[in-house]
Amino acid sequence: MAQDTNSQPEPPQEGVPAPEGPANLIDTDYVIGQDNITTNKFGFDVDLHGKVFTISSLLILFFVIITLALPDQMGPIFNGTRQWLTSHLSWLFLLSANIFVIVSVVLIFTPLSKVRIGGAHAKPDFSYAGWFAMLFAAGMGIGLMFYGVSEPMTHFGTSLGGTTVENGVRTDWAPLGAAGRRPG
């Protein structure tokens, strides 16, 4: 079979490709990101959607300021909110986790597992070994970052009570032996 030497490779498409077959397209002049604030400050490229960033940052700033200004009043509110959420919506958390697992398993064992994200000719950026290495590193990093702070703080916090002996048996488990206690 002879190759056609006149055929040129198609230029790479930008954005979402047009659908094949009949479609009801909406004609619009809107371009994704046209309302964004784009700048380069202090060597950082900034690309923010003004309304989303403003509303969310003001909301976060409000909660931080009110929590720092009124800690005695906000503590019970936050504790009550957490208590209500964990006592009334824990079923939702467990159900959604189970649904995510079931959907993942269904996607693996159905024809949908053949759908290639990024298009029919997309190639993965990383190998399976690369993905495994990244996931392993992320898991190790989370564990080290959490326990790197949690374990010493727990030992220090439990050592503040000093060494406790009840009926001849030491009941505390602080390895520092009251390191946080002041003598006298």
N, C-alpha and C positions, 0 to 999 in steps of 0.2 A: 504494500500500500504506500503510495507516494505522499510525502508531506507537502502541505501547501506552504510555500515559502513566502507568500504575500500576506499571510495572516499576521496581524500584530497582536501582542498580548493586550488584554483589556486594562485600562488604567484603574488603579485602586479606587473603589468607591468611598465616598465620605458619608458618614451618617448611616441612617437606616435605609436599606435598599427599597426600591419601589416594589410593591407586591406583584406577583405574577397572576395573571388572570383578571377577571372582573373584580373591581373594588369600588367602594364609594369613598373616594378621597375628599377631604375637606381642604379647599384651597385657602391658604393663610399666608400672611407676610411675616408671621412671627418666626424668629430664629432663636433656637435654644441658647440661653445665656445672654440675650441682647440687653437684659435689664441688669446684668451683673456689674459690680464695681470691680474694675481691674486696675491694679497698680503694682508697683515694685518698691516696697519700702524696706530699708535696711537689709537688702539682699534677699528678701523673701518675695516670691511671686504671690500676690493676693488676688483671688477671684471669688468674690462673695455676691450672693443675691441679697440686695439691700434690705428688702422687707423681711425676709426670713431671718437674716442675721440680726437685724435691729430688734425685732420682737423677741427672739429667743435670748439674745444677750441681755436685754432689759429685764426679762423675766428671771433669768438666773441671777443677775445683779440684785434684783429686788429680794429674792429669797436669801441670798448671802447677807445682805445688809440687815434685813429684818431679823435673821437668826443671830447675827453678831450683836445687834442692838438690844434684842429682847430674848436672851437665852433661857431665862426662867419661864417665860410665857410660851416660847416656841417648843421647848423640850417636851412638855406633855402633849402638845398638838402632834408633833412628829411621832412620838411613841404611840399615841392613840391611833394615828393613821396607819402606822406599821402593824399594830395589833389587829386593827379591823381588816386590813388587807390580807394578813396571813391567816386570820381565822375565817374570813368569808370567801376569799378568792384563791386559796391554795389549790382547790380542785381545778381551777382554770389553768394554773401554772402546770400542774401535773398532766392535765388533759392535753394541753397544747404541746408539751414535750412528747407525749405518746403519739399524738397526731403527726408531728414532724418525723418521728421515727417510722411510723407506718407509711407515710407518703414517700419517704426516702426508699423504703424497701419496695413499695409498689413501683416507683420509678426505675429501680434497678431491674426488676423482673418482668417488665412490660416492654412493648415496642418503643415506648417513649425513651428508653435508655439509649436508643440509637440517634436521638436528636442531638446534633452537635451545636453547642452554644457558640455563637459567633458566625454561624453560617456553615454551609456544606463543605467549604474548602478551608475552614479555619484549622490552624495547627496549634497545639498546646505550647505555651511558653516554657513549661517545665516538664521534666520527665516524672514518672511515678516515684523514682528514687528521690528526686528533688522535692516533690510534694511531701513525701514521708519525712524527709530530713527537716523541712520547714515546720511541719506539724509537731514533730518530736521536739524541735528546738523551742517552739512556742509553748508547748506543755511544760518543758523543763524550766523555761524562763518564768512562766507564771508561778510555778512551784517555788523557785528560788527567790523570786521577788516577794512572794507572800511570806514564806517561812523565814526568809532572811531578816524580816522585820518582826514577824509574829513571835517566833520562838524566843529571841532574847528579851523581848518586852514581856512575855509571859513569865519567863524565869525571874526577871527583875520584879514584876508585880507580885508574884507569890512570895518572893523573899522578903517583902516588906513586913509580913506578919511574923517573921522570925521562925526559929525552929520549934516545932510543936511535938511533944511526946505525950501520948495518952496510953496508960496501962503498959508502959515500957516499950511501946511501939511508936516509932517516928511516923507521924501522919502527914507531914508536909512533903512536898516533892521538889522543893526549890533546891537546885544544886549549889546555889551560892551561899547557903547557910546564913540568911539574914543580912545579906550584903547591903540592903537598902536601909537598915536600921541604924540609927545614930546611937552611939554608946551613951549610957548614963541615963 
